Amino acid sequence: MKKTIVISAVNLVEAGPLAILRDCLAYLSKLAATGDYRVIALVYKQSLADFPQIEYIETQWPKKRWVNRLWYEYVSMRSIAREIGPVYLWFSLHDTSPSVIAERRAVYCHNAFPFYRWKAHDLFFAPKIALLALFSTYIYKPNIRRNTYLVVQQQWLREAFHRLFAVPRTKIIVAPPEIKTKQVSVSQKEEAPGCYTFVFAASPNSHKNFEVICRAAALLEQQDTVRFKVHLTVKGDENTYAQWLHRRWGHLQSLHFMGFLSRTQLEGYYAGCDCLIFPSKAESWGLPITEFAAYGKPMLLADLPYAHDTASGCEGVSFFDPDDPKALATQMGALIRGERSFLQAVAKEKLEEPFATGWNDLFYQLLH
């Protein structure tokens, strides 16, 4: 008799979380082809992650508002689980632990906002993020200890969830994302020779902390340090936060508000720029760090646990207080002057059990 695996992912529709859903179902499609498992996916739309051998249940209603999502997770899914029949593994890919009956249960925790130290300006620029930071703990908490396993991407998240919810470390699997990086030869750098260039690629959200770079650039210009350029993936009209950034610092000669970039364009900037700055205050991984590390160039990173974990094994790294533009300006100025002695290698982190290297390894642990 086939064992039933249910993947609940009705909230995953874009970016990194959607990539996780696609990679997960791509693996399960092959597993289901063996004939030993029946795989059912609860998704927003089947077209977002359409694979053979998978049965789909589509629903857009939970995505419309948070109260719908919570009702669906903790009430509706109980009925859906009964209709499906005996479930061997129920794996929620988006943080919440639904009220279902299954022999084994797991939840993928990739929301780092319970540990985000939000500030008052987040309430103005991104009230949804501030509220998420406030209430994520309460969203996570129901049923979380009923899971057979929690899955996180980094060891610091394992420790954080252990402390916050008293979940034993042995029930938290660290599964770093499988990231394929590549170098490109096409450079987007167009500055004159001798101009030191930085890049920061992120969406225009307040927790990404673009302002610390802007303030640092302003300090450097006040010191007559002008032979540098910072490329930012913000145009200045995307939302209230982006408008504020451009209004306050758009006049600085050193800042290039270039807006959204395609993957090819971004890789061109990685190839052409001299240094990555990554000041974000809340990440479960920090993908640009991994992508830029492939070029072997300096990186200035927020002195936060996620950045230390992501930069594990990298060379030419320095960390700075993400709330201190003076500290960042000091490090930027040193690089502009050709000083690199403050850069260090980050020791390769040894993962502690339980951990998974790839979907095959992860599902082996979830299913056995």
N, C-alpha and C positions, 0 to 999 in steps of 0.2 A: 504494500500500500504506500502511495506517495505521501511524503511529508509536506505540509503546506507552510510556505514562507510568505508572510505579508510584509510589504514595504509601505509605510505610510509617509507620504511626502507631499501633501496637498498645498503646502506653503512655498515650495521650491519652484521658482519660475525664472530665475536669472542668475548670472554671474557664478561665483564659486560654488554656492550651494546647489545650483542646477547641474554644474559639472560633476559634483559628487553623486547626484541622483543618476546621471547618465552612466558614469563609470560603474556604479553599483549594479544597475540593471543590465549593463553590457556583460558583466561577469555572471549575473544570475541567469541571463538568457542562455549562456553556455551550460551552466549547471543544470538548468531545467531540461536541456536537450538530452541529458543522460537518462532521463526517465525516472529518476529517483525523487524529484521534487516538483511540486506545483507552486508556481510563483505568482502572487497577486500584488499589483501595485496600485495604491490609492494616490492619484495625482491630480493636479490642476487640469492639465490637458495631455492626452496621450501623445500628441504630436511633438511635445517638448522632449520626450525621451522614449521613442518608439522602437521596441526591440521584439524579435520573434520569441515565441515560447512564453511570453509574459501575458497574463490576463490583467486587464486594466479596469479600474473603476474611476471615472472622471467626476470631479465636482469643483465648481468655482465659488460656491456659496461661502465656504469658510474663509476665503481670501478677502471678502468684501469688508469685513470689520472684525476687530478682535473678539467681540462677544460671540460672533458666529464661530470663529476658530475654536474658542474655548468650549463652546457647546458641542461642537463636532468631535473634539478630542475626548471629552470626558463623558459625553452622553451618547451621541450618535454612533461612535465607533463601537460601543458595546453591542449595539444591535447588529452592526455590520459584521462583527466577529462571530456572532451567533449564526448569522445567515451563511457565512463562509463554511462553518463547520469546525471541526477540531483544527487548531492552529499549533504548529510545532514551534515556529519562531515568528514573533512580531517585532519588526525592527523599525522604530520611528527615526526618520532621518532629520527631524527638525526640532530637537530640544525638548519637546513635551513628551510625557509618558502617558499615553492614552489609557483609559479604563477598559481594558480588554482581558479576556481569559486566554492564555496561551501557555504551553509547556515551558517555553523560554521567551524572555522579553529583553529587548535592548533598546537603547536610545543613543543617537549620535548628537553630542553636545558641541556645537560649533559657534554658539553665541557667547562672546566674552563680556557682554555688557553688564552682567551682575558684578563684575570686578572693575568697571569703569568709574573713575572718580570724576563725575560730571560737575560742571560749573554753571553758574547762573546764566551765562550767555548761551548755553545750550538750550535753555528754556525758550529763548527768543528765536535763535536760529534753527533749532531742530528739536521742537518740543516732543516729537515722537521718540527720538533717541533718548532724551532725558527721561521720559516716562518709561521707556524700555529698560533703562538703567535702574530706575527706581523699582520696577515691578518684576523684572526678570527672575529674581529669586523666587517670587511667589508663583510665577508661571512654571518654573522648573520643579518646584517642590512637590506638588501632588504626584504620588505614585513613584517618585524617583527611586526610592529604596526597594521597590518591588521588582526592579529590573534585575535580570541575571547579570547583565553587563552594562556599563556606560562606555561609550567610545569617544575619545577626545584626540586632538591632533598633536598636543604637546604635553611634556611632563609637568610644566607649571600648572596646566589646567587640571591634571590629575590631582595635584596637591591642593589646588583651589577648591575643587569639588569635594575632595575628602574633608577639608576643613569646614566648608559651608554646610554640607548636608550629611556629614558623618557616614559617607559611603566608604566601605573598606577599599583600600588601595588595590587589593587583589581583584576587585570587581570593576576596575577602571582600566580599559585597554587603551594604550597610546598607539594611535595609527596615523603616522605622518602621511600627508597627502603624497600621491605619486605625481611628481611634477617633471615634465619633460622640458628641459631648457635647451636653447640653441643660440649660437652666436650668429650675427649677420655682419656682412662686410659693408653694407650700405650705411653710411653715416649721415645723420641729419644735422650735424654740427656745422654751423655756417659762420661762427665768430672768427674774428681776426686772430692770427697766430699770437700766442701769449695770453689769450683770454681764457681764464679757468672757468669751466662750466659744471654746473650742478643740475640734477634733475630730481623731481619728485612727482611720481605718478599715483594719483588717487582720485576718487570721486569727490565732488565738492560738498563734503559733509563735515560738520563742526568737529566731530571727534578725530578727524584726520589731522587737525592741528596745523593747517597751512599758515596760520598767523605767526607762529614762532619763527618760521622761515622768513616771512615778510619783515618782522621786527628785526631779525638778525641782519637782513640785507640793508635795512634802513640805517642800522648802527654802523655797518661797514662803509656805507656811502658817506656818512657823517665824518668818518675817519679818512676820507679821501681814498678809500680802497675802491677802485672803479673797474679794474680789469678782471671782471668776473660776470657771469650771467647765470641766473637760476631759471630753469624751464619748469613751469607748473602746468599741470593738466587741468587748469581752470580757465575759463574764458572771461567770466565776470558777470554773466547774466543768467546763469543756470537756476539760481535760487537766492533767497535772502542772504545766506551766508556768503556766497560767491560775490554778490553785489557789494556787500560790506568790505570784503577783501579788496576788490578792485577800486572801490571808492577811497579807501584809506591808503592803499599802497600802489595803486595803478600807475602813479606818476614816476615811480622809481625806475631809473634807467637799467638797473641790474635785473629786474624782474620781467620775465616773458610769460604773459598770460596767454597760453597757446590753445587752451580748450582740449576737448576730447581728442584722443588719437586712436587710430586703428592699431591693431596688433603689429602690423608691419612698420608703421610710423614709430610706434613706441620702441620697438627693437632697434630702429635706426638711431633714436636718441640714446638708448643704452650704449650702442656701439660708439657714438660720437662724444658723449659727455664724459667728464673726468671723474665725477663722484656722484653717488646717490645720497640724498638726504631722505630719511624716513622717520618723521616725528609723530606718527599716529599714536593715539593714546589707548586704543582698544582694537585688538586684532586676535583672531584665533590662530593665525599663521603669519601673514605678512608676505604675500607672494612676490612683490617686487624685489624684496631682499634676495630671495632665492634666484630670481631671474637675473638680477644684476650681478650677483656673486659669480656667475659663469664667466664674466669678463675680467675678473681678477683686479678690479679697480677699487679705490677707497670707498668706504661707506660710513656715513655718520648716522647713527641710529639712536632712537629713543631708548633711554636707560630703563627699560621695562622688561618683565620676564619673557614675553612673547618674542621680542627682538633678540634676546640672548639665545633662546632656543633655536630660532630660525637661522641665526648666524653661526650656529655650531659648526666648527670646522673651517670657517672662513678666515682669511687673512686680510690685513689692512683695514681694520675696523676700529671705530671709536664710538663710545656711547656718551650721550649728553642728557641732561635734565630737560624733558620736553616742555617744561614751564619756564625755562631760563634762556631767553634769546641771547643774552650776553655770552653764555657758555657756548652756544652754537656759533655765534659770530666769531668767538676766539678760535674755534676749531676750523671754521671756514677760512678765516684770515690766514691761519698757519698754512693750510693747503695752497692758498693763492700765492703765498710767498715761497712755496716749494718745500715747506717743512713737513716731514712725514714721520718723525721719530715718535710722535704720540700715538700713532696707529699700532694696533696689536693684533695678534692672531687670537681667535676665540677657540678654546679647547674643544675638541670633538666630544660631544656629549654621548655617554653610554646609556642607552635606553634600559630601564629596569622592567622586569616582567610584571604584568603581562603587556606585551606589545605585539604589533602586527606589521609586517612589511608587505603590503599589498592586499588586495581584496581576497585572494585565495586563502592567505594566512588568516585574515580577519574572520571570514566565514567558517573556516575550519574550527576556530575557537568558539564562535557563536553557536555552532550546530553540534558541538561535541562536549 
